[in-house]
């Protein structure tokens, strides 16, 4: 009994059995000190360390996908293996850049990653991004990156979805979701039909629904060729591309639009 009491006294009196550091593996962008802070076991006695609770505390970080925690004897009493989440893109909103993973989880941007696709959010959106975005946005962005390897920056508008400025100066909008490969050929076809227009105002084409794409034109121009007439729509009007083609064929197009 006396021996047992002496052992217990040694265990609780010796500083060697209190957690002042941890051994961490698997880190890519995080630091050991950051993980140690997340564990909430600084200066805790070894006997009171609960591996499950330590793991749960570490997983509160959005950067951590998984954590394995082992508790043993000195010198490396607490050993942790971290699996970090992989960022899929950089999300730029209200002057702040964050990493987003494939599931839409928001993480702090920890390094400059020029290899990642950038998505710039419309200036009409204010405030922080929050803890997550719709995964459909991420899926659509990754698909567009594959379809349009020359485009390094996408835009995002809460009403129009994902978009970009193409080589002809068109603002193109694709919506969101996993059907970008279906939308893109429709969009390219409709852009090509207006590519030779010599006089046009700044315009945008939206192909969120591949069966009913539409375009809008900022400005007014109603003279010249049929293509000029097609883009010569009143400020702010939005019409189906198919409707615009039919309207352009009418000889009284200009008269019906008041010019």
C-alpha positions in Angstrom: 0.0 0.0 0.0 2.8 2.4 0.9 4.5 1.7 -2.4 1.3 2.4 -4.3 0.8 5.7 -2.5 4.4 6.7 -3.4 3.8 5.9 -7.0 0.6 7.9 -7.1 2.3 10.8 -5.4 5.1 10.7 -8.0 2.6 10.6 -10.9 0.7 13.6 -9.7 3.6 15.6 -8.4 6.0 15.2 -11.2 5.8 17.8 -14.0 6.7 15.1 -16.5 3.1 13.8 -16.5 1.5 17.2 -17.3 1.0 18.1 -21.0 3.2 20.9 -22.1 3.5 19.9 -25.7 2.2 17.4 -28.2 3.6 15.4 -31.2 1.7 16.3 -34.4 2.0 14.7 -37.9 0.3 15.2 -41.2 0.3 19.0 -41.2 0.4 20.9 -44.5 -0.6 24.5 -43.8 -1.4 24.4 -40.1 1.1 24.6 -37.3 1.7 22.4 -34.3 1.0 25.3 -31.9 -2.3 25.9 -33.6 -3.3 22.2 -33.1 -2.1 22.3 -29.5 -4.3 25.3 -28.8 -7.3 23.5 -30.3 -6.8 20.5 -28.0 -7.5 22.5 -24.8 -5.2 20.2 -22.8 -2.4 22.6 -22.0 -0.9 21.8 -18.6 -3.5 19.1 -18.1 -2.4 15.9 -16.3 -2.0 12.9 -18.5 -4.7 10.9 -16.6 -7.4 13.5 -17.4 -6.8 13.7 -21.1 -9.7 12.2 -23.0 -8.7 11.3 -26.6 -12.2 11.5 -27.9 -12.8 14.9 -26.5 -9.4 16.1 -27.9 -10.4 14.9 -31.3 -13.8 16.6 -31.1 -12.1 19.9 -30.2 -9.6 19.6 -33.0 -12.4 18.9 -35.5 -14.0 22.3 -34.7 -11.4 23.8 -37.0 -12.9 23.9 -40.6 -9.4 23.2 -41.9 -9.2 19.8 -40.3 -10.9 16.9 -42.0 -9.9 14.2 -39.5 -7.7 13.7 -36.5 -6.3 10.6 -34.8 -5.4 11.0 -31.1 -3.2 8.6 -29.1 -2.4 9.1 -25.4 0.6 7.2 -23.9 3.5 7.7 -21.5 6.3 10.3 -21.6 8.0 11.7 -23.5 5.4 11.9 -26.3 2.3 11.5 -24.2 -0.1 12.9 -26.7 0.4 12.0 -30.4 -1.9 13.4 -33.1 -2.2 12.8 -36.8 -4.0 15.5 -38.7 -5.7 15.3 -42.1 -6.3 18.7 -43.6 -9.1 19.6 -46.0 -8.0 20.3 -49.5 -9.1 23.7 -50.9 -10.9 23.5 -54.3 -11.0 27.2 -55.0 -10.4 30.7 -53.6 -13.6 32.7 -52.8 -13.2 36.5 -52.8 -16.0 38.3 -51.1 -16.2 41.8 -49.6 -12.4 42.3 -49.8 -11.6 38.9 -48.1 -10.3 35.8 -49.7 -11.1 32.3 -48.2 -10.5 28.8 -49.3 -13.5 26.6 -50.2 -13.4 22.8 -50.3 -15.5 20.5 -52.6 -18.3 20.4 -50.0 -18.6 24.1 -49.8 -16.9 24.5 -46.4 -15.2 27.8 -45.8 -11.6 27.8 -44.5 -9.2 30.5 -43.8 -6.8 31.1 -46.7 -3.4 30.0 -45.3 -1.1 30.4 -48.3 -0.9 31.8 -51.7 -2.1 29.1 -54.1 -2.0 30.5 -57.7 -3.0 27.0 -58.9 -6.4 27.3 -57.4 -9.4 28.8 -59.4 -10.6 32.2 -58.1 -14.2 33.1 -57.8 -14.9 36.8 -57.4 -18.3 37.6 -55.8 -20.4 40.5 -57.1 -19.9 43.8 -55.2 -23.6 43.8 -54.4 -22.9 41.0 -51.8 -21.7 42.4 -48.5 -20.5 40.9 -45.3 -18.5 37.7 -44.7 -19.1 34.5 -46.5 -20.1 32.6 -43.4 -19.2 28.9 -42.7 -20.3 27.3 -46.0 -21.5 28.0 -49.5 -23.8 25.9 -51.7 -21.8 22.9 -52.9 -23.6 23.3 -56.3 -21.6 26.5 -56.8 -18.3 24.7 -56.2 -19.3 21.8 -58.5 -20.2 24.2 -61.3 -17.0 26.2 -60.8 -14.8 23.1 -61.0 -16.6 22.0 -64.2 -16.2 25.4 -65.8 -12.5 25.3 -65.0 -12.2 22.0 -66.9 -14.3 23.3 -69.8 -12.6 26.7 -70.0 -8.9 26.1 -69.0 -8.0 29.6 -70.2 -10.3 31.3 -67.7 -8.5 31.8 -64.4 -11.1 33.9 -62.6 -14.8 33.3 -62.4 -17.5 35.7 -61.2 -20.4 34.9 -59.0 -23.7 36.8 -58.8 -26.5 35.5 -56.4 -29.1 35.8 -59.1 -27.1 34.8 -62.2 -24.8 32.2 -60.7 -21.3 31.7 -62.1 -19.9 33.7 -65.0 -16.9 35.1 -66.7 -15.9 37.7 -69.3 -15.2 35.9 -72.6 -12.7 37.0 -75.3 -15.4 38.9 -77.2 -16.2 41.1 -74.3 -19.5 39.4 -73.4 -20.4 38.9 -69.8 -21.4 35.2 -69.7 -23.5 33.7 -66.9 -23.9 29.9 -66.4 -25.9 29.5 -63.2 -24.7 26.8 -60.9 -24.8 23.0 -60.7 -23.3 19.9 -62.3 -24.6 20.4 -65.9 -22.0 23.0 -67.1 -20.9 20.7 -69.9 -24.5 20.8 -71.2 -24.8 24.6 -70.9 -21.5 25.6 -72.3 -22.1 24.5 -76.0 -25.4 26.4 -76.0 -23.7 29.5 -74.7 -20.8 29.3 -77.2 -23.2 28.8 -80.0 -25.3 31.8 -79.1 -22.2 34.0 -78.5 -20.9 33.1 -81.9 -24.1 34.2 -83.6 -23.4 37.8 -82.4 -19.6 37.7 -82.6 -19.5 39.6 -86.0 -21.7 42.5 -84.9 -19.8 45.7 -85.7 -21.8 48.0 -83.4 -23.1 46.7 -80.1 -23.5 47.9 -76.6 -22.1 46.1 -73.6 -24.1 43.0 -73.2 -24.4 39.8 -71.3 -25.6 36.3 -72.1 -27.1 33.9 -69.5 -27.3 30.2 -70.0 -28.4 29.0 -66.6 -31.2 27.1 -68.4 -29.7 25.6 -71.6 -33.2 25.2 -73.1 -33.9 28.9 -72.7 -30.8 31.1 -72.7 -31.3 34.8 -72.7 -29.3 38.0 -73.2 -29.6 41.5 -72.0 -28.1 44.7 -73.6 -27.0 47.8 -71.9 -27.7 50.7 -74.3 -29.7 51.1 -77.5 -28.7 50.8 -81.1 -31.3 50.3 -83.9 -29.7 50.7 -87.3 -27.6 48.7 -89.7 -27.6 44.9 -90.1 -30.0 42.4 -88.7 -27.4 41.6 -86.0 -27.3 45.2 -85.0 -31.1 45.1 -84.7 -30.9 42.0 -82.5 -28.7 43.7 -80.0 -30.6 47.0 -80.3 -32.9 46.4 -77.4 -34.1 49.0 -74.9 -32.0 49.5 -71.8 -32.7 46.8 -69.2 -34.8 44.6 -71.4 -34.2 40.8 -71.3 -35.5 38.5 -74.0 -35.1 34.9 -75.0 -32.5 34.5 -77.8 -35.1 32.6 -79.8 -37.6 35.5 -79.4 -35.0 38.0 -80.5 -34.2 36.0 -83.6 -37.9 36.0 -84.6 -38.2 39.7 -83.8 -35.2 40.5 -86.0 -36.8 38.8 -89.0 -39.8 41.2 -88.9 -39.5 44.1 -91.2 -41.4 46.4 -88.9 -38.9 45.7 -86.0 -37.8 49.3 -85.8 -41.3 50.7 -86.1 -42.6 48.4 -83.3 -39.8 49.6 -81.1 -40.7 53.2 -81.6 -37.9 54.3 -84.0 
